[in-house]
Structure formats: structure tokens, C-alpha cells
Amino acid sequence: MSSLFAAPREQFFWPHPEFWTVAVSGAAWAAMLAHTWRHAHRLTIGEELQYWLLMVVAMMFPFVLDTVRHVAEFSLWSRRHRAIALFLTGYLAPWLVLGVMVSVLRRFDWAHHGLSTAAAFVLAAFWLRTSLRRRAEVACHRRFPLAPEGWRANRDALRFGSAIGVSCLASCWPLMIACALSGHALVAMAGGFAVSAQERWYFRPRRVRAMQLTLSLAAFYAITALV
């Protein structure tokens, strides 16, 4: 009986080595959803950083699945999951640096006000229109050569991940800061994810719609704060 299920399972998992990246992202979404349902309280810097990283995993990992698949395909079969793990570790490194700074900012009272969240979303909307942001978006799709084995393979996977992480951070930093200033609210995260999807999951990026969605989030938080 087990052999009947083994073949379909292998046929799915072998050509889709990124499957566990999807699972990790889904678990992060579940953790953030549980976080939003809890009673709101002022978090420590460590807790802020923890939820920042969970937010990055939840929102950003789905957008690098093609790159994760590339890492697996250009790695030896016996070490492709190790290469994926090293790539994702490198990818999170620049986000960790920004997360430390954002976690410190969250110690100030103004960083918990809805108008601060609204202002960050306005900044994110205008950042979408800049040439620097467009270049960073293109750089998110770069491909690096990877050594097949040994310490060079580990180094290349880490370096590739950090390079893509820096590019994605340069592309999305105002949007992610806005989500953090909202207290990692589900509305902000879901809206921010939808904004990123407008440019990542379409053949022709829908920048106008992404800008409209971002300004809508800004208006929502501004109205909520004023009311």
C-alpha cells in the first residue's frame, strides 16, 4: 500500500524542491495570524525582531520560489536542500539588519500611531515610481553561478541569497516598514503582499494598481487614526 502512495509523492516532491519553502512561509503566516489575535501590548526589541523576521518569511519567501528552484536545479542532488537552506539564510541576513533598526524605532511612541503607518505607506507608494526601485526589482531576478560541491558551494549559496536579499530589501523596504509600524496587522500584511504580487506575479508589472493599493492602505490607516 505504501508503494502506491510513494510514486505520486516522489513525482511531486522531486520536481518541486521548493515545497518546504512554501511550508515555512505558510507556518509564518499562521504564526503572524495568531499574533494579531492576541491582546495588543508593547513588545520588547527581541519580540519585535522575531515578528519582523516571521513577517519577512511570510511575505517575501513566496516571491523567491523561482530563485529557490534555480538554486536546487544547479546544485548536486545530494545537497540541494542544504543549498536552499543556505540561500534562504543569506536572503534573511540583510532583512535582519533592517529589522534591528525597525525594532529599535518601535520603542518610540510615534511608531505606534496610525498616522506613522499611513505616512510609511505613502512613502512606499511613491517609492514604487522611482528608478532606483525599478532597478532593484530587476536585480531581484538575477542568477549567479553556483559551485557544485565543497565549501565553495556553501559560500556561493549564501552569497547568492544575500545578493537577492539586498535587492528585495531595496525594492520593498518602505512597504515592509509600514507593515511593521502597523504592529504587523493582518490588513497591512495582506495588503502589502497584494501590492508586491502586482509586480512579481504578472508578466507586465502592474505598477499603477500597486500604487493605488498602497495609497488605499495609507488612507485606511490615516482615517482609522483620525477617527
C-alpha positions, 0 to 999 in steps of 0.5 A: 500500500505504501508503494502506491502512495510513494510514486505520486509523492516522489513525482511531486516532491522531486520536481518541486524542491521548493515545497518546504519553502512554501511550508515555512512561509505558510507556518509564518503566516499562521504564526503572524495570524495568531499574533494579531489575535492576541491582546495588543501590548508593547513588545520588547526589541527581541519580540519585535525582531522575531515578528519582523523576521516571521513577517519577512518569511511570510511575505517575501519567501513566496516571491523567491520560489523561482530563485529557490528552484534555480538554486536546487536545479544547479546544485548536486542532488545530494545537497540541494536542500542544504543549498536552499537552506543556505540561500534562504539564510543569506536572503534573511541576513540583510532583512535582519539588519533592517529589522534591528533598526525597525525594532529599535524605532518601535520603542518610540511612541510615534511608531505606534500611531496610525498616522506613522503607518499611513505616512510609511505607506505613502512613502512606499507608494511613491517609492514604487515610481522611482528608478532606483526601485525599478532597478532593484526589482530587476536585480531581484531576478538575477542568477549567479553561478553556483559551485557544485560541491565543497565549501565553495558551494556553501559560500556561493549559496549564501552569497547568492541569497544575500545578493537577492536579499539586498535587492528585495530589501531595496525594492520593498523596504518602505512597504515592509516598514509600514507593515511593521509600524502597523504592529504587523496587522493582518490588513497591512500584511495582506495588503502589502503582499497584494501590492508586491504580487502586482509586480512579481506575479504578472508578466507586465508589472502592474505598477499603477494598481500597486500604487493605488493599493498602497495609497488605499492602505495609507488612507485606511490607516490615516482615517482609522487614526483620525477617527 
